[in-house]
Amino acid sequence: MQDKAVIAVLGGTGKEGGGLALRWAHKGHGVIVGSRTAERAQEAADAMNETLGGHGVKGMANPDAAAAADIVVLAVPYAAQQSTVREVAEVLKGKILIDVTVPLVPPKVSRVHLHEGGSAVEAVQTLLGEEVKVVSAFQNISAHHLTKLDEEIECDVLVCADDAAAADTVVDLAQEIGLRAWNAGPLCNSVVAEGLTSVLIALNRRYKVPGSGIRITGV
């Protein structure tokens, strides 16, 4: 990975994707917000630039954003995961795709829903094949905290990938924006991080907190 990679966040107009995009832009990365339309993406990029006092964030339609980036982040709702991946598959070859997808099924988002066959992110690797290095990460980070740039986020990141070097790259990207991150094994282990999100949502509701998280101890 370059010192400062160009990162495209597909779904960067949403809370989770937008928060990650803002944090990487704040650390000096070239960031491209991706959306279904370039106009909507640019609106989100303009808002981030205003917050940061600069003009480094760009907005593009998803295929153009993915083509222009070194690393691509998929932060779209579960229902749009597969269709978005198919839309950008050709321009992902040779790149790292960080998938933040959680298989939430509204309205019962506090109940764990497992993708058929296990991990929703692993299904993306199967779809894309070996030419794309798919990494699972950031499912358990609350969007509530991401936009508060000076706030320490008390939640660890589980990073799962079949490619160890790609996992290390994502661990570095997470640490750069103030998060503790751990290589949690192969991509199939992502099913645990995906399911944990529903557990955290249930905790938020039960204890009336905006963003519970997880910590790895003893390491």
N, C-alpha and C positions, 0 to 999 in steps of 0.2 A: 504494500500500500504506500502511496505517496505520503509525504509529510502532511499535506492538507488535501485530502481527496475531494473530488466533486461528488456530492451525495444527492441523489434524487429521491424524494419521499413521495411515493404514489399514495394518494389519500392524505396529502399534506394539508388539505383544507379542513380535516377533522381535528378533534382535540388531541388525540394521541400523536398522530403523525405531525400535526402542527407544532406540538410541544417539542418533539425530537428535532424537527427542522430548525426551530428557533434556537435550541441549545447548540447544535452543531454550527449554525451560522455565527452565533455569539463567540465560538471558539475559532473562528476564522476559516472554516471550510466554505467552499463554494457550494451553495445549497440551491436545489431546484425543487420547487413545489409542483407536484403533479396532480392533475385532476382530470375529470372526464372532458372538461372544456378548458381551453387556454385562458379564457376570460375569468373564470372563477379562480383558477390557479393564480393568475396575476393579482387579483384582488387580495388573496391571502398573502402573497409575497409582498405586496405593497404595505400591508399592515405590519408584517414582520420587520420590514426595512424601517418603518416609522418607529417601532419599538427600539430597534437597535441603533437608530441614528445613522443609517448607511443606505447602501443600495445594492448590496451583494446578493440578495435573494432574488431569484428569478421564478417566473411562473410559466408553465407549459402544459400542454395536453400530455397525458400519460405516456404515449409512445415516444414523443419527442423528448420528454424528460428522461426516460429510461435510456434512450440512445445517447444522450449528451453526458451521462454520468459515468463515473468510475465504479461506484457502488450504488445499488438500488435498494430502497426500503419499501416493503409492501405493508401499508398500514390502512387497508380498506376493511370494511365490514366483512364478516365471514361469507355473507350471501354473494358478495362481489369478488371473492378471492380468485376462484377458478377463471372467471371470465376476464378479469384484469390480467392475470398471468398469461392467458392465451393471446391477449391483445399485444403484449410486449415481448413475447417469448423469443422472437428472432433477434432482438437487439440485446438480449440478456446473455448471449453466448460469450463465455470467457470472463464473466463478471461474477461478483458476489451479490446474491439477493438475500437481504435480511427480511425475514417474514415475521411480522408482529401479530399475525392473525390469531384470533381466539374464536373457537366454535361456539359462540353465544347464539341462542335461539330465543328471540323475544317472544312473549313477554317474560318468560321464566329464565332470566339471565343469571339468577343466583343458583341455578341447578346445573351441575356438570353435564355437558352434552359432549360425548365423544364422537369424533368424525368416524365414519365407517372405515374400519380397518385400523383405527388407532389415531395417529397424529395427523392433524390437518396440514401442518407444515411438511411432513414427510410425503404427503400426497402431492404437494407442489414439486418436490424433488423428482418424484416419479414422473410427473407430467413433463418436466423440463429436460430430464436426462442428465448425464454426467457432464455436459458442457457448461452447466451453470452450477456454481457452488452455493447451495441454499443453506442458510443459517437461521436458526430460530432464536429469537431474543426479544426482550422488552415487554413480554405479555403481562407481567405483574407490576409494572410501573404505572401508578395512577397519573392520568393526564392533569389532574388537579395540581400536582406539584411541578410538572415540567416547565410551565411558563414562568415560574418564580425563579428567575435566573440566579438569584443570590441565596436560595434556600438549599440546605443540605437535604437530600432525599434519603430517608431512612428505609430503603428497600434495595435488596440485592437483585442482580440480573442473572438469570440462568441462561447460558449460551450453549445451544446444542447444534452440532454439525457433524457430518461424516468426514469433512476435510479439516484436519487439525489447524492448518495454517489460516484458513478462513475463519475458524472459531477464534483464534488468537487476534486476528484483525478486528473482529467485532468486540472482543473483550477490551481492546485498546480504545476503540471508539466510545464504548460505554464509560470507561474510566475517565476519558478526556472530558466528559460532560458531568463529572462529579458522582458517578455511580460505582459501587463495588460490583464487579462482574466475575463470574466463575464459568470455566469450561465444564459443563455438566454432562459431557459424554455425547454419544451418537445422536443423530437426528430423531431416532425413534423415541428417545427420552423426552422429547418436546411435549409429548402427550401429558406429562405431569405439569409442566408450566402452563399449558393451555387450560387444563382442568382447574388449576389453582386460582385462576382469575375469577371463576364463578364462586369459589370459596371466599375469596377476598371481597367480592361484591356482597355476599351474604353477611360477612363480618361488618362491612360498612353500614349496612342497613340495621343490623341488630344493635350495634354499639354507637350508631349515629356519628360516624366519623367520615371524612371526605375521601380518605385514601390510605387504607391499611396496606401493609406490604410484608415481605418476608426477609429474614436474615439467616445466613448460613453461619453456624458457629463451629468452633473447634478446629478450624483450618488455619 
